[in-house]
Amino acid sequence: MEKELEAKSAPLRERLKVAQEALKPLEAPLAEVRARLAAALKPVDAKRAEVAAASTKLAAARQAAAAAEKAHAALVREIPERARNLEELARSLAELQPQVEPLKAKVKASEARYLAMLPKK
């Protein structure tokens, strides 16, 4: 059985040797091509890293822009309320303004009476 297996495998071994011998001259160019390919891929990998960094920055910028738009929208919604508050303050000021001058005169008169009551040196 072994002899029979040996006899059948001998031609296959010969073919294998021939194939291995034919591969030997191709191994050196293959190694050279792989080395050139590795060297050529270095700039590509560097660009990929730059693109990844730029994508990260872009995502952060988009997120910041979305947050700014949200804040702007909130402020725009507050504008009518603030305008109403300003109008109310202006009305209150207009109502109280006529009372200021008489009160100022009253304070000046009170201050003059107080100063008159103080002993003179």
N, CA, C and O atoms as a GROMACS GRO file, in nm:
protein
  484
    1MET      N    1   0.083  -0.118   0.000
    1MET     CA    2   0.000   0.000   0.000
    1MET      C    3   0.088   0.125   0.000
    1MET      O    4   0.060   0.221  -0.072
    2GLU      N    5   0.191   0.123   0.080
    2GLU     CA    6   0.281   0.238   0.084
    2GLU      C    7   0.352   0.256  -0.049
    2GLU      O    8   0.369   0.368  -0.096
    3LYS      N    9   0.394   0.146  -0.109
    3LYS     CA   10   0.462   0.156  -0.237
    3LYS      C   11   0.369   0.212  -0.343
    3LYS      O   12   0.408   0.291  -0.429
    4GLU      N   13   0.247   0.168  -0.335
    4GLU     CA   14   0.149   0.215  -0.431
    4GLU      C   15   0.125   0.367  -0.413
    4GLU      O   16   0.117   0.441  -0.511
    5LEU      N   17   0.114   0.410  -0.288
    5LEU     CA   18   0.096   0.552  -0.257
    5LEU      C   19   0.219   0.631  -0.298
    5LEU      O   20   0.209   0.741  -0.352
    6GLU      N   21   0.336   0.573  -0.273
    6GLU     CA   22   0.462   0.636  -0.313
    6GLU      C   23   0.468   0.651  -0.464
    6GLU      O   24   0.512   0.754  -0.514
    7ALA      N   25   0.426   0.550  -0.535
    7ALA     CA   26   0.429   0.554  -0.680
    7ALA      C   27   0.333   0.659  -0.735
    7ALA      O   28   0.364   0.726  -0.834
    8LYS      N   29   0.218   0.674  -0.673
    8LYS     CA   30   0.120   0.771  -0.720
    8LYS      C   31   0.163   0.914  -0.683
    8LYS      O   32   0.136   1.008  -0.758
    9SER      N   33   0.230   0.931  -0.569
    9SER     CA   34   0.265   1.065  -0.524
    9SER      C   35   0.394   1.117  -0.588
    9SER      O   36   0.418   1.237  -0.584
   10ALA      N   37   0.476   1.029  -0.647
   10ALA     CA   38   0.602   1.072  -0.709
   10ALA      C   39   0.578   1.172  -0.820
   10ALA      O   40   0.647   1.274  -0.822
   11PRO      N   41   0.487   1.151  -0.913
   11PRO     CA   42   0.465   1.252  -1.017
   11PRO      C   43   0.413   1.384  -0.959
   11PRO      O   44   0.444   1.492  -1.009
   12LEU      N   45   0.333   1.372  -0.855
   12LEU     CA   46   0.282   1.494  -0.792
   12LEU      C   47   0.394   1.572  -0.724
   12LEU      O   48   0.395   1.695  -0.727
   13ARG      N   49   0.487   1.501  -0.664
   13ARG     CA   50   0.601   1.565  -0.599
   13ARG      C   51   0.688   1.635  -0.703
   13ARG      O   52   0.740   1.744  -0.680
   14GLU      N   53   0.703   1.572  -0.815
   14GLU     CA   54   0.782   1.632  -0.923
   14GLU      C   55   0.715   1.760  -0.973
   14GLU      O   56   0.780   1.862  -0.994
   15ARG      N   57   0.588   1.753  -0.991
   15ARG     CA   58   0.515   1.872  -1.034
   15ARG      C   59   0.527   1.984  -0.930
   15ARG      O   60   0.544   2.101  -0.964
   16LEU      N   61   0.519   1.945  -0.802
   16LEU     CA   62   0.534   2.041  -0.693
   16LEU      C   63   0.671   2.105  -0.696
   16LEU      O   64   0.682   2.227  -0.677
   17LYS      N   65   0.776   2.028  -0.718
   17LYS     CA   66   0.912   2.082  -0.725
   17LYS      C   67   0.926   2.179  -0.841
   17LYS      O   68   0.986   2.285  -0.828
   18VAL      N   69   0.868   2.141  -0.955
   18VAL     CA   70   0.875   2.227  -1.073
   18VAL      C   71   0.803   2.359  -1.045
   18VAL      O   72   0.852   2.466  -1.081
   19ALA      N   73   0.688   2.351  -0.981
   19ALA     CA   74   0.611   2.471  -0.949
   19ALA      C   75   0.688   2.559  -0.850
   19ALA      O   76   0.689   2.681  -0.864
   20GLN      N   77   0.753   2.496  -0.751
   20GLN     CA   78   0.830   2.573  -0.654
   20GLN      C   79   0.950   2.639  -0.720
   20GLN      O   80   0.983   2.754  -0.688
   21GLU      N   81   1.013   2.571  -0.810
   21GLU     CA   82   1.127   2.628  -0.883
   21GLU      C   83   1.081   2.745  -0.970
   21GLU      O   84   1.151   2.846  -0.983
   22ALA      N   85   0.963   2.731  -1.029
   22ALA     CA   86   0.911   2.839  -1.112
   22ALA      C   87   0.873   2.961  -1.027
   22ALA      O   88   0.876   3.073  -1.077
   23LEU      N   89   0.837   2.941  -0.901
   23LEU     CA   90   0.800   3.050  -0.812
   23LEU      C   91   0.919   3.130  -0.762
   23LEU      O   92   0.907   3.249  -0.734
   24LYS      N   93   1.035   3.064  -0.749
   24LYS     CA   94   1.152   3.131  -0.692
   24LYS      C   95   1.189   3.260  -0.766
   24LYS      O   96   1.215   3.360  -0.699
   25PRO      N   97   1.191   3.263  -0.898
   25PRO     CA   98   1.226   3.389  -0.963
   25PRO      C   99   1.118   3.497  -0.947
   25PRO      O  100   1.146   3.616  -0.963
   26LEU      N  101   0.997   3.458  -0.915
   26LEU     CA  102   0.890   3.556  -0.900
   26LEU      C  103   0.884   3.615  -0.759
   26LEU      O  104   0.823   3.720  -0.738
   27GLU      N  105   0.947   3.551  -0.662
   27GLU     CA  106   0.940   3.597  -0.524
   27GLU      C  107   1.009   3.732  -0.505
   27GLU      O  108   0.956   3.818  -0.433
   28ALA      N  109   1.124   3.752  -0.567
   28ALA     CA  110   1.197   3.878  -0.552
   28ALA      C  111   1.117   3.996  -0.610
   28ALA      O  112   1.103   4.098  -0.543
   29PRO      N  113   1.065   3.985  -0.733
   29PRO     CA  114   0.983   4.096  -0.783
   29PRO      C  115   0.857   4.119  -0.699
   29PRO      O  116   0.812   4.232  -0.682
   30LEU      N  117   0.802   4.011  -0.647
   30LEU     CA  118   0.683   4.025  -0.561
   30LEU      C  119   0.718   4.104  -0.436
   30LEU      O  120   0.643   4.193  -0.396
   31ALA      N  121   0.830   4.073  -0.374
   31ALA     CA  122   0.874   4.146  -0.254
   31ALA      C  123   0.898   4.293  -0.288
   31ALA      O  124   0.866   4.382  -0.209
   32GLU      N  125   0.957   4.318  -0.405
   32GLU     CA  126   0.983   4.456  -0.448
   32GLU      C  127   0.852   4.532  -0.469
   32GLU      O  128   0.839   4.647  -0.427
   33VAL      N  129   0.757   4.468  -0.534
   33VAL     CA  130   0.626   4.530  -0.557
   33VAL      C  131   0.557   4.558  -0.424
   33VAL      O  132   0.496   4.663  -0.407
   34ARG      N  133   0.566   4.464  -0.331
   34ARG     CA  134   0.504   4.484  -0.200
   34ARG      C  135   0.568   4.602  -0.127
   34ARG      O  136   0.500   4.681  -0.062
   35ALA      N  137   0.701   4.614  -0.138
   35ALA     CA  138   0.772   4.725  -0.074
   35ALA      C  139   0.730   4.858  -0.137
   35ALA      O  140   0.705   4.955  -0.066
   36ARG      N  141   0.721   4.861  -0.271
   36ARG     CA  142   0.678   4.985  -0.338
   36ARG      C  143   0.534   5.020  -0.302
   36ARG      O  144   0.499   5.136  -0.283
   37LEU      N  145   0.452   4.917  -0.292
   37LEU     CA  146   0.313   4.939  -0.255
   37LEU      C  147   0.302   4.994  -0.113
   37LEU      O  148   0.224   5.086  -0.087
   38ALA      N  149   0.381   4.939  -0.023
   38ALA     CA  150   0.381   4.989   0.115
   38ALA      C  151   0.427   5.134   0.119
   38ALA      O  152   0.371   5.216   0.192
   39ALA      N  153   0.530   5.167   0.041
   39ALA     CA  154   0.579   5.305   0.036
   39ALA      C  155   0.474   5.398  -0.026
   39ALA      O  156   0.457   5.511   0.018
   40ALA      N  157   0.404   5.350  -0.126
   40ALA     CA  158   0.302   5.432  -0.191
   40ALA      C  159   0.179   5.451  -0.102
   40ALA      O  160   0.108   5.550  -0.115
   41LEU      N  161   0.156   5.358  -0.012
   41LEU     CA  162   0.039   5.368   0.076
   41LEU      C  163   0.061   5.463   0.194
   41LEU      O  164  -0.035   5.507   0.256
   42LYS      N  165   0.187   5.495   0.223
   42LYS     CA  166   0.213   5.584   0.337
   42LYS      C  167   0.145   5.720   0.319
   42LYS      O  168   0.078   5.766   0.411
   43PRO      N  169   0.160   5.786   0.204
   43PRO     CA  170   0.088   5.914   0.188
   43PRO      C  171  -0.064   5.897   0.192
   43PRO      O  172  -0.135   5.985   0.240
   44VAL      N  173  -0.111   5.786   0.140
   44VAL     CA  174  -0.255   5.761   0.140
   44VAL      C  175  -0.304   5.748   0.285
   44VAL      O  176  -0.407   5.803   0.321
   45ASP      N  177  -0.228   5.674   0.366
   45ASP     CA  178  -0.266   5.659   0.506
   45ASP      C  179  -0.260   5.793   0.579
   45ASP      O  180  -0.344   5.822   0.664
   46ALA      N  181  -0.160   5.875   0.545
   46ALA     CA  182  -0.151   6.007   0.606
   46ALA      C  183  -0.272   6.092   0.568
   46ALA      O  184  -0.329   6.160   0.653
   47LYS      N  185  -0.312   6.086   0.442
   47LYS     CA  186  -0.431   6.160   0.398
   47LYS      C  187  -0.556   6.107   0.466
   47LYS      O  188  -0.646   6.185   0.500
   48ARG      N  189  -0.564   5.977   0.485
   48ARG     CA  190  -0.680   5.919   0.554
   48ARG      C  191  -0.688   5.973   0.696
   48ARG      O  192  -0.797   6.004   0.746
   49ALA      N  193  -0.572   5.984   0.762
   49ALA     CA  194  -0.569   6.038   0.898
   49ALA      C  195  -0.613   6.184   0.897
   49ALA      O  196  -0.688   6.228   0.985
   50GLU      N  197  -0.567   6.261   0.797
   50GLU     CA  198  -0.609   6.401   0.786
   50GLU      C  199  -0.759   6.411   0.763
   50GLU      O  200  -0.826   6.496   0.822
   51VAL      N  201  -0.812   6.325   0.678
   51VAL     CA  202  -0.956   6.326   0.650
   51VAL      C  203  -1.034   6.290   0.776
   51VAL      O  204  -1.138   6.351   0.804
   52ALA      N  205  -0.985   6.194   0.852
   52ALA     CA  206  -1.053   6.156   0.976
   52ALA      C  207  -1.052   6.273   1.075
   52ALA      O  208  -1.154   6.301   1.139
   53ALA      N  209  -0.938   6.342   1.086
   53ALA     CA  210  -0.930   6.458   1.176
   53ALA      C  211  -1.024   6.569   1.128
   53ALA      O  212  -1.093   6.632   1.209
   54ALA      N  213  -1.026   6.592   0.998
   54ALA     CA  214  -1.114   6.695   0.943
   54ALA      C  215  -1.261   6.658   0.964
   54ALA      O  216  -1.343   6.744   0.993
   55SER      N  217  -1.293   6.531   0.950
   55SER     CA  218  -1.431   6.486   0.973
   55SER      C  219  -1.471   6.508   1.118
   55SER      O  220  -1.584   6.548   1.146
   56THR      N  221  -1.379   6.483   1.209
   56THR     CA  222  -1.406   6.506   1.351
   56THR      C  223  -1.432   6.653   1.377
   56THR      O  224  -1.525   6.690   1.447
   57LYS      N  225  -1.346   6.738   1.318
   57LYS     CA  226  -1.364   6.883   1.335
   57LYS      C  227  -1.496   6.928   1.273
   57LYS      O  228  -1.567   7.012   1.330
   58LEU      N  229  -1.529   6.874   1.158
   58LEU     CA  230  -1.654   6.910   1.092
   58LEU      C  231  -1.774   6.870   1.177
   58LEU      O  232  -1.869   6.948   1.191
   59ALA      N  233  -1.769   6.751   1.234
   59ALA     CA  234  -1.880   6.707   1.320
   59ALA      C  235  -1.893   6.798   1.441
   59ALA      O  236  -2.004   6.833   1.481
   60ALA      N  237  -1.780   6.838   1.500
   60ALA     CA  238  -1.783   6.929   1.614
   60ALA      C  239  -1.839   7.065   1.573
   60ALA      O  240  -1.917   7.125   1.647
   61ALA      N  241  -1.798   7.112   1.456
   61ALA     CA  242  -1.847   7.242   1.407
   61ALA      C  243  -1.997   7.236   1.380
   61ALA      O  244  -2.070   7.330   1.411
   62ARG      N  245  -2.043   7.126   1.323
   62ARG     CA  246  -2.187   7.111   1.296
   62ARG      C  247  -2.266   7.109   1.427
   62ARG      O  248  -2.373   7.168   1.438
   63GLN      N  249  -2.210   7.039   1.526
   63GLN     CA  250  -2.276   7.032   1.656
   63GLN      C  251  -2.282   7.171   1.720
   63GLN      O  252  -2.383   7.210   1.777
   64ALA      N  253  -2.171   7.245   1.711
   64ALA     CA  254  -2.168   7.381   1.766
   64ALA      C  255  -2.266   7.470   1.692
   64ALA      O  256  -2.335   7.552   1.753
   65ALA      N  257  -2.274   7.456   1.560
   65ALA     CA  258  -2.368   7.535   1.481
   65ALA      C  259  -2.512   7.503   1.520
   65ALA      O  260  -2.596   7.593   1.530
   66ALA      N  261  -2.541   7.376   1.540
   66ALA     CA  262  -2.676   7.337   1.580
   66ALA      C  263  -2.710   7.396   1.717
   66ALA      O  264  -2.822   7.443   1.739
   67ALA      N  265  -2.615   7.394   1.808
   67ALA     CA  266  -2.638   7.452   1.941
   67ALA      C  267  -2.659   7.603   1.931
   67ALA      O  268  -2.744   7.659   2.000
   68ALA      N  269  -2.581   7.667   1.845
   68ALA     CA  270  -2.596   7.813   1.827
   68ALA      C  271  -2.732   7.845   1.766
   68ALA      O  272  -2.797   7.942   1.807
   69GLU      N  273  -2.775   7.767   1.669
   69GLU     CA  274  -2.907   7.789   1.607
   69GLU      C  275  -3.019   7.771   1.710
   69GLU      O  276  -3.117   7.845   1.710
   70LYS      N  277  -3.002   7.672   1.797
   70LYS     CA  278  -3.101   7.647   1.900
   70LYS      C  279  -3.107   7.765   1.997
   70LYS      O  280  -3.216   7.809   2.035
   71ALA      N  281  -2.990   7.815   2.036
   71ALA     CA  282  -2.986   7.930   2.127
   71ALA      C  283  -3.045   8.053   2.060
   71ALA      O  284  -3.117   8.130   2.124
   72HIS      N  285  -3.015   8.072   1.932
   72HIS     CA  286  -3.069   8.186   1.858
   72HIS      C  287  -3.220   8.177   1.852
   72HIS      O  288  -3.289   8.278   1.871
   73ALA      N  289  -3.272   8.059   1.825
   73ALA     CA  290  -3.417   8.042   1.817
   73ALA      C  291  -3.482   8.074   1.952
   73ALA      O  292  -3.588   8.136   1.956
   74ALA      N  293  -3.418   8.033   2.060
   74ALA     CA  294  -3.471   8.062   2.193
   74ALA      C  295  -3.472   8.212   2.219
   74ALA      O  296  -3.568   8.266   2.275
   75LEU      N  297  -3.366   8.280   2.177
   75LEU     CA  298  -3.360   8.425   2.196
   75LEU      C  299  -3.464   8.496   2.110
   75LEU      O  300  -3.526   8.594   2.154
   76VAL      N  301  -3.483   8.449   1.989
   76VAL     CA  302  -3.583   8.509   1.901
   76VAL      C  303  -3.723   8.494   1.960
   76VAL      O  304  -3.807   8.584   1.948
   77ARG      N  305  -3.748   8.381   2.025
   77ARG     CA  306  -3.878   8.361   2.089
   77ARG      C  307  -3.897   8.457   2.206
   77ARG      O  308  -4.010   8.496   2.237
   78GLU      N  309  -3.788   8.497   2.273
   78GLU     CA  310  -3.797   8.587   2.389
   78GLU      C  311  -3.816   8.733   2.348
   78GLU      O  312  -3.856   8.814   2.432
   79ILE      N  313  -3.789   8.770   2.225
   79ILE     CA  314  -3.794   8.910   2.183
   79ILE      C  315  -3.930   8.974   2.208
   79ILE      O  316  -3.934   9.084   2.264
   80PRO      N  317  -4.041   8.913   2.171
   80PRO     CA  318  -4.171   8.977   2.197
   80PRO      C  319  -4.196   9.001   2.346
   80PRO      O  320  -4.249   9.105   2.385
   81GLU      N  321  -4.158   8.905   2.429
   81GLU     CA  322  -4.178   8.920   2.574
   81GLU      C  323  -4.094   9.036   2.627
   81GLU      O  324  -4.141   9.115   2.708
   82ARG      N  325  -3.970   9.045   2.582
   82ARG     CA  326  -3.884   9.155   2.625
   82ARG      C  327  -3.937   9.289   2.576
   82ARG      O  328  -3.930   9.388   2.648
   83ALA      N  329  -3.989   9.292   2.455
   83ALA     CA  330  -4.047   9.416   2.402
   83ALA      C  331  -4.166   9.459   2.486
   83ALA      O  332  -4.182   9.578   2.516
   84ARG      N  333  -4.251   9.364   2.526
   84ARG     CA  334  -4.365   9.396   2.613
   84ARG      C  335  -4.316   9.450   2.747
   84ARG      O  336  -4.372   9.546   2.800
   85ASN      N  337  -4.210   9.389   2.801
   85ASN     CA  338  -4.154   9.436   2.928
   85ASN      C  339  -4.102   9.578   2.915
   85ASN      O  340  -4.123   9.661   3.003
   86LEU      N  341  -4.034   9.607   2.803
   86LEU     CA  342  -3.983   9.743   2.782
   86LEU      C  343  -4.098   9.843   2.769
   86LEU      O  344  -4.089   9.954   2.823
   87GLU      N  345  -4.204   9.806   2.699
   87GLU     CA  346  -4.319   9.895   2.686
   87GLU      C  347  -4.383   9.921   2.821
   87GLU      O  348  -4.422  10.034   2.852
   88GLU      N  349  -4.394   9.817   2.902
   88GLU     CA  350  -4.452   9.832   3.036
   88GLU      C  351  -4.366   9.923   3.122
   88GLU      O  352  -4.417  10.008   3.196
   89LEU      N  353  -4.234   9.906   3.113
   89LEU     CA  354  -4.143   9.993   3.188
   89LEU      C  355  -4.155  10.138   3.141
   89LEU      O  356  -4.153  10.230   3.224
   90ALA      N  357  -4.167  10.160   3.012
   90ALA     CA  358  -4.181  10.296   2.958
   90ALA      C  359  -4.311  10.360   3.008
   90ALA      O  360  -4.312  10.478   3.042
   91ARG      N  361  -4.420  10.281   3.011
   91ARG     CA  362  -4.548  10.333   3.062
   91ARG      C  363  -4.536  10.370   3.210
   91ARG      O  364  -4.584  10.475   3.253
   92SER      N  365  -4.471  10.282   3.287
   92SER     CA  366  -4.454  10.310   3.430
   92SER      C  367  -4.371  10.435   3.450
   92SER      O  368  -4.403  10.518   3.535
   93LEU      N  369  -4.265  10.450   3.373
   93LEU     CA  370  -4.180  10.567   3.382
   93LEU      C  371  -4.259  10.693   3.347
   93LEU      O  372  -4.246  10.796   3.413
   94ALA      N  373  -4.340  10.683   3.242
   94ALA     CA  374  -4.421  10.798   3.202
   94ALA      C  375  -4.522  10.835   3.310
   94ALA      O  376  -4.551  10.953   3.330
   95GLU      N  377  -4.576  10.736   3.379
   95GLU     CA  378  -4.672  10.763   3.487
   95GLU      C  379  -4.603  10.827   3.607
   95GLU      O  380  -4.659  10.916   3.672
   96LEU      N  381  -4.481  10.782   3.638
   96LEU     CA  382  -4.412  10.829   3.758
   96LEU      C  383  -4.333  10.957   3.735
   96LEU      O  384  -4.302  11.028   3.832
   97GLN      N  385  -4.300  10.989   3.614
   97GLN     CA  386  -4.216  11.105   3.582
   97GLN      C  387  -4.276  11.237   3.633
   97GLN      O  388  -4.202  11.319   3.687
   98PRO      N  389  -4.406  11.260   3.619
   98PRO     CA  390  -4.462  11.386   3.668
   98PRO      C  391  -4.450  11.403   3.820
   98PRO      O  392  -4.452  11.515   3.870
   99GLN      N  393  -4.437  11.293   3.892
   99GLN     CA  394  -4.427  11.300   4.037
   99GLN      C  395  -4.287  11.334   4.084
   99GLN      O  396  -4.269  11.369   4.201
  100VAL      N  397  -4.188  11.326   3.999
  100VAL     CA  398  -4.049  11.343   4.039
  100VAL      C  399  -4.019  11.488   4.078
  100VAL      O  400  -3.960  11.511   4.184
  101GLU      N  401  -4.056  11.583   3.997
  101GLU     CA  402  -4.022  11.722   4.023
  101GLU      C  403  -4.081  11.773   4.154
  101GLU      O  404  -4.009  11.835   4.232
  102PRO      N  405  -4.209  11.750   4.181
  102PRO     CA  406  -4.263  11.796   4.310
  102PRO      C  407  -4.191  11.730   4.428
  102PRO      O  408  -4.168  11.795   4.531
  103LEU      N  409  -4.156  11.603   4.414
  103LEU     CA  410  -4.086  11.534   4.524
  103LEU      C  411  -3.945  11.590   4.540
  103LEU      O  412  -3.896  11.600   4.653
  104LYS      N  413  -3.879  11.625   4.431
  104LYS     CA  414  -3.746  11.685   4.440
  104LYS      C  415  -3.755  11.818   4.515
  104LYS      O  416  -3.672  11.847   4.601
  105ALA      N  417  -3.856  11.897   4.482
  105ALA     CA  418  -3.874  12.027   4.549
  105ALA      C  419  -3.901  12.006   4.698
  105ALA      O  420  -3.849  12.080   4.781
  106LYS      N  421  -3.981  11.905   4.731
  106LYS     CA  422  -4.012  11.875   4.870
  106LYS      C  423  -3.886  11.834   4.946
  106LYS      O  424  -3.866  11.875   5.060
  107VAL      N  425  -3.799  11.752   4.881
  107VAL     CA  426  -3.675  11.708   4.943
  107VAL      C  427  -3.584  11.828   4.966
  107VAL      O  428  -3.522  11.839   5.071
  108LYS      N  429  -3.574  11.918   4.868
  108LYS     CA  430  -3.489  12.037   4.882
  108LYS      C  431  -3.538  12.124   4.996
  108LYS      O  432  -3.459  12.177   5.074
  109ALA      N  433  -3.669  12.138   5.005
  109ALA     CA  434  -3.725  12.219   5.114
  109ALA      C  435  -3.696  12.156   5.249
  109ALA      O  436  -3.659  12.225   5.344
  110SER      N  437  -3.712  12.023   5.257
  110SER     CA  438  -3.684  11.952   5.384
  110SER      C  439  -3.537  11.964   5.419
  110SER      O  440  -3.502  11.982   5.535
  111GLU      N  441  -3.452  11.953   5.317
  111GLU     CA  442  -3.308  11.964   5.341
  111GLU      C  443  -3.273  12.106   5.389
  111GLU      O  444  -3.191  12.121   5.479
  112ALA      N  445  -3.334  12.207   5.331
  112ALA     CA  446  -3.308  12.346   5.372
  112ALA      C  447  -3.355  12.368   5.515
  112ALA      O  448  -3.284  12.433   5.592
  113ARG      N  449  -3.472  12.315   5.554
  113ARG     CA  450  -3.520  12.328   5.692
  113ARG      C  451  -3.428  12.258   5.788
  113ARG      O  452  -3.399  12.310   5.895
  114TYR      N  453  -3.382  12.139   5.750
  114TYR     CA  454  -3.290  12.064   5.837
  114TYR      C  455  -3.161  12.142   5.856
  114TYR      O  456  -3.112  12.155   5.969
  115LEU      N  457  -3.105  12.193   5.746
  115LEU     CA  458  -2.981  12.269   5.756
  115LEU      C  459  -3.000  12.397   5.836
  115LEU      O  460  -2.906  12.442   5.902
  116ALA      N  461  -3.117  12.456   5.832
  116ALA     CA  462  -3.145  12.576   5.909
  116ALA      C  463  -3.153  12.546   6.058
  116ALA      O  464  -3.120  12.631   6.140
  117MET      N  465  -3.196  12.424   6.092
  117MET     CA  466  -3.206  12.386   6.232
  117MET      C  467  -3.070  12.353   6.292
  117MET      O  468  -3.054  12.356   6.415
  118LEU      N  469  -2.974  12.323   6.211
  118LEU     CA  470  -2.841  12.288   6.264
  118LEU      C  471  -2.776  12.413   6.323
  118LEU      O  472  -2.794  12.524   6.272
  119PRO      N  473  -2.698  12.394   6.432
  119PRO     CA  474  -2.633  12.512   6.492
  119PRO      C  475  -2.525  12.563   6.397
  119PRO      O  476  -2.456  12.485   6.332
  120LYS      N  477  -2.513  12.692   6.391
  120LYS     CA  478  -2.412  12.754   6.304
  120LYS      C  479  -2.285  12.768   6.382
  120LYS      O  480  -2.290  12.792   6.503
  121LYS      N  481  -2.172  12.754   6.319
  121LYS     CA  482  -2.043  12.762   6.385
  121LYS      C  483  -1.998  12.901   6.404
  121LYS      O  484  -1.890  12.925   6.459
   0.00000   0.00000   0.00000
